[in-house]
Amino acid sequence: MARNPVTWLGVPAFPEAAHEALADSQLRRNLRHATHTIRDKRTRVVSEVPDWEELRRAGEVIKDDVLANLDTYLERLEAAVTARGGVVHWARDAAEANEIVLRLVREAGTDEVVKVKSMATAEIGLNEALEAGGVTAVETDLAELIVQLGHDRPSHILVPAIHRNRAEIRDIFRREMPGAPADLPAEPRALAEAARKHLRQKFLTAKVAVSGANFAVADTGSIMVVESEGNGRMCLTLPETLITVMGLEKLVPSWRDLEVFLQLLPRSSTAERMNPYTSVWTGVTPGDGPREFHLVLLDNGRTQTLADPVGRQALRCIRCSACLNVCPVYERTGGQAYGSVYPGPIGAILTPQLVADPHDKQAASLPYASSLCGACFEVCPVRIDIPEVLTHLRAKTVAAKPKTSPEKLAMTALGKVFHDPRKYEAAQKAGSLARYLVPGGKITKLPWPGSLWTDSRDAPLPARESFRTWWRNNRG
Amino acid sequence: MTVRVALFATCLGDTLFPETCKAVLRLLERLGCEVDFPLSQTCCGQMHFNTGYRDETVPLARRLGESFAGYDAVVAPSGSCAAMVRDIYPKLLDSDLPGRMYELSEFLVDVLGVTDVGAYFPHRVTYHPTCHSLRMLGVGERPLKLLRAVRGLDLVELPAAESCCGFGGTFALKNSETSTAMLGDKMRYVLDTGAEVLTAGDNSCLMHIGGGLSRLRAGVRTVHLADILASTEEEPWLATR
């Protein structure tokens, strides 16, 4: 089986990947500023909605119903899309989805496509697959374009170039964007204008557009994309052929359900009351918009995720990225340390499930990239209990470890000590002897793995007398 | 009617911070409780559970349930361990312990109905709401209400108080560098307050932040909420750590 491209080839496990990011003070500053700004704004706009908790519950219930009856809703969607002149394709994995898209682009007789920002196509590495097939994919979302021109990787779901500052962006544009002025200043307005001119050319000539989907309505076969720049709308209306690649969990049953998500999504993601550009299309309409519409329904690990009763809640995700913006780990390491297009807390639970290989060390390190502080669960608009899934996936990782792993041996031994009060008290007494070996009442240097603590923190010594010994002597 | 209370010392409290356990005992007895310490208790299993060792957790959870059978209430000076019992145990086994488990500030405010516990602590103090107290238990304002009623105590607000200190159990080892980065920011905020004492309802988080402050020789002490509340003019808190 081909490697699932949901994780990037060659990225080390999280602790090593985080090492470099943590040492980059400019990156730390960029991330801190960006995440704090958006999280404060989110708190404000969410507090304006009196029934926010009810909306979260509604979002959770609708998505759980979709997941529980996915087969029914998918068939309904397929029938509705087909009835309105669209063509539905089913893709089991990344390779199948990429093949379908490449074939459709070739059939349209072109070698360049425009793209509206799409997590699904980033997940399957579509751009790289198209390039290998001789087709150039042009990202039209500004942040996505910055990442693409910079030969870089995204570090945020919503703001892929969050790790870049304006001077870096100016340098990328000057170097990589054909026709960018040599004296382009590092000002947001000038940078946006340069991108606009560059993209306008592409919109007007492209025959094929590729999009993702935020929602699909099963009843009518309508597909919805929400975005803030209008570039998406250009992609969705101008080209002759529109190909949408959509994870098969992105369904809602009816139009009425959209009401819930169109309140939850913008406030959670961009901290806006309403989304700036919301585009919906249903099949094809003669004389208006694309003449051909293809919907590629992508599995790529989703049905096996669905089979896990605890892990499946990750499929409720509407990709708002609120969990990234509040996560203290993400705030320090940035998104690239997660080694996947899905970073932060949601990436830590979604990526390993899509990869579905318990022996993949990088994926297995992701559920441990959290202090379990719970801030992610608190903000999640569809109430994904991320800490619950994290510990669930950690248990799966442990189950896949050999019995002889040093950690497993230590944890088993410690479990036995904790299980027997006599052994436990004996261990406490043995530990308290350390007081005679260590001067100063605290431990400042330990050999590995204790050094992982003492490299930056002093450690307390076990008490001379444990509480239980004191109790036995004084109260027992 | 006297409430039959059992003290859940937690393995960390029992082994590393016995003075905090004695403070809880003094405090509860001062407030008229009859307190027992069943010696069969050990550890709630949170470290095993959170690291992914479920098979090792269940026997520990069962043992803790047996240790505390027959008590009206079980009080822990740890939001984290109380949350483990209350939030996670129902997912692991059938036990009535979760319904009787209280974190200290919850027990004082909700069960005993007191906010002024007669304490005296003449220091400038700032309070860190530990993640599990804050989000899993939702202790809310209870610790602050208790602190505001302490005579002599000057309570100052901690900036970005709700952000995690980076302890997270084995996270502090498995992702040591990220944990240290989180700790660094937390310490900077603590120092910004000018407080002499940082308090919280969890000795685990205090051990983490205190370990960093000690390395800096910052002169800020970490003192558990129970130690502050047990302190009186007659029997003041003494720096024993």
Chai-1 contact restraints between the chains, C-beta under 6 A:
chainA,res_idxA,chainB,res_idxB,connection_type,confidence,min_distance_angstrom,max_distance_angstrom,comment,restraint_id
A,P15,B,N175,contact,1.0,0.0,6.0,A-B,restraint_1
A,A18,B,T178,contact,1.0,0.0,6.0,A-B,restraint_2
A,H19,B,E177,contact,1.0,0.0,6.0,A-B,restraint_3
A,L22,B,E177,contact,1.0,0.0,6.0,A-B,restraint_4
A,L22,B,A181,contact,1.0,0.0,6.0,A-B,restraint_5
A,P328,B,S163,contact,1.0,0.0,6.0,A-B,restraint_6
A,P328,B,C164,contact,1.0,0.0,6.0,A-B,restraint_7
A,P328,B,M182,contact,1.0,0.0,6.0,A-B,restraint_8
A,V329,B,T178,contact,1.0,0.0,6.0,A-B,restraint_9
A,R332,B,T178,contact,1.0,0.0,6.0,A-B,restraint_10
A,R332,B,A181,contact,1.0,0.0,6.0,A-B,restraint_11
A,T333,B,T178,contact,1.0,0.0,6.0,A-B,restraint_12
A,Y368,B,K174,contact,1.0,0.0,6.0,A-B,restraint_13
A,S371,B,C164,contact,1.0,0.0,6.0,A-B,restraint_14
A,S371,B,G168,contact,1.0,0.0,6.0,A-B,restraint_15
A,S371,B,F171,contact,1.0,0.0,6.0,A-B,restraint_16
A,L372,B,G168,contact,1.0,0.0,6.0,A-B,restraint_17
A,C373,B,C131,contact,1.0,0.0,6.0,A-B,restraint_18
A,C373,B,C164,contact,1.0,0.0,6.0,A-B,restraint_19
A,G374,B,C131,contact,1.0,0.0,6.0,A-B,restraint_20
A,G374,B,R135,contact,1.0,0.0,6.0,A-B,restraint_21
A,E378,B,R135,contact,1.0,0.0,6.0,A-B,restraint_22
A,T391,B,N50,contact,1.0,0.0,6.0,A-B,restraint_23
A,R394,B,G52,contact,1.0,0.0,6.0,A-B,restraint_24
A,A395,B,G52,contact,1.0,0.0,6.0,A-B,restraint_25
A,A395,B,R54,contact,1.0,0.0,6.0,A-B,restraint_26
A,T397,B,G52,contact,1.0,0.0,6.0,A-B,restraint_27
A,V398,B,G52,contact,1.0,0.0,6.0,A-B,restraint_28
A,V398,B,Y53,contact,1.0,0.0,6.0,A-B,restraint_29
A,M411,B,Y53,contact,1.0,0.0,6.0,A-B,restraint_30
A,G415,B,E56,contact,1.0,0.0,6.0,A-B,restraint_31
A,F418,B,T42,contact,1.0,0.0,6.0,A-B,restraint_32
A,F418,B,C43,contact,1.0,0.0,6.0,A-B,restraint_33
A,F418,B,L60,contact,1.0,0.0,6.0,A-B,restraint_34
A,H419,B,P59,contact,1.0,0.0,6.0,A-B,restraint_35
A,P421,B,S40,contact,1.0,0.0,6.0,A-B,restraint_36
A,P421,B,T42,contact,1.0,0.0,6.0,A-B,restraint_37
A,Y424,B,T42,contact,1.0,0.0,6.0,A-B,restraint_38
A,Q428,B,T15,contact,1.0,0.0,6.0,A-B,restraint_39
A,L452,B,L173,contact,1.0,0.0,6.0,A-B,restraint_40
A,L452,B,S176,contact,1.0,0.0,6.0,A-B,restraint_41
A,S456,B,T180,contact,1.0,0.0,6.0,A-B,restraint_42
A,R457,B,G211,contact,1.0,0.0,6.0,A-B,restraint_43
A,R457,B,G212,contact,1.0,0.0,6.0,A-B,restraint_44
A,D458,B,G211,contact,1.0,0.0,6.0,A-B,restraint_45
A,D458,B,S214,contact,1.0,0.0,6.0,A-B,restraint_46
A,D458,B,R215,contact,1.0,0.0,6.0,A-B,restraint_47
A,A459,B,G211,contact,1.0,0.0,6.0,A-B,restraint_48
A,P460,B,L16,contact,1.0,0.0,6.0,A-B,restraint_49
A,P460,B,M207,contact,1.0,0.0,6.0,A-B,restraint_50
A,P462,B,T15,contact,1.0,0.0,6.0,A-B,restraint_51
A,A463,B,P18,contact,1.0,0.0,6.0,A-B,restraint_52
A,S466,B,D14,contact,1.0,0.0,6.0,A-B,restraint_53
A,S466,B,T15,contact,1.0,0.0,6.0,A-B,restraint_54
A,S466,B,P18,contact,1.0,0.0,6.0,A-B,restraint_55
A,F467,B,A9,contact,1.0,0.0,6.0,A-B,restraint_56
A,F467,B,D14,contact,1.0,0.0,6.0,A-B,restraint_57
A,F467,B,P18,contact,1.0,0.0,6.0,A-B,restraint_58
A,F467,B,C21,contact,1.0,0.0,6.0,A-B,restraint_59
A,R468,B,D14,contact,1.0,0.0,6.0,A-B,restraint_60
A,R468,B,L39,contact,1.0,0.0,6.0,A-B,restraint_61
A,W470,B,P18,contact,1.0,0.0,6.0,A-B,restraint_62
A,W471,B,F37,contact,1.0,0.0,6.0,A-B,restraint_63
